[in-house]
Amino acid sequence: MSELIPPEDAREEHADALPEYAERVLEVAELIPPGRVMTYGDVAEWLEQGGARQVGRVMALYGSAVPWWRVVRADGVLLPGHELRALGHYRAEGTPLKQAGRGAQGHLPRLDMRRARWDGGADAEGHI
């Protein structure tokens, strides 16, 4: 998520212009259930293509059209620059969080990756 993010309706408006890989990444993001997350690397592994950086780039450019807060860093740190928006979504969805320690920057919680991480298991419709 950066200054280069297209408007909310960009995915529909430019659907024909989206690279196939970007479309697949966004489809995986939409599969992640409320209250759960996948890391950038998890999404790449699910797709059996690309890597965490490629997924991160797709999310930065096109992610505003999907539940972007469900595709996260592996360390559970909230997305820099979007921490408060993401935190609002996590709280609304009941996503497991770890309280921040006193030394944590901004005293923001982290995602409890052990409990929040979704592997695309039984409730997934299969690989995209």
Protein Blocks (a to p, Z undefined) as FASTA:
>chain_A
ZZklccfklmmmmmmmpcfklmmmmmmmmmpcghiacdfklmmmmnopajfklmmmmmmm
mmmmpcfklpccfklpacehilmmmmmmmmmnopacddddfklghiiacddfklmpcghi
mmpgbjZZ
